[in-house]
Amino acid sequence: MPTNAEVIESLARKLERVRILNDLKECHTIEEYQELTKKYEALCKDDRA
């Protein structure tokens, strides 16, 4: 049986994946994709700090 923390972590990962997928579906041009890439690169950089 998973702990509460494990359940929360799993749900958070699933929610984040759905959010990223939705953002990708909104991209209609390569420029929009590039901007989205920059956004997620910045978020990842902040996470490492």
Buried (B, 14 or more C-beta within 10 A) or exposed (E): EEEEEEEEEEEEEEEEEEEEEEBEEEBEEEEEBEEBEEEEEEEEEEEEE
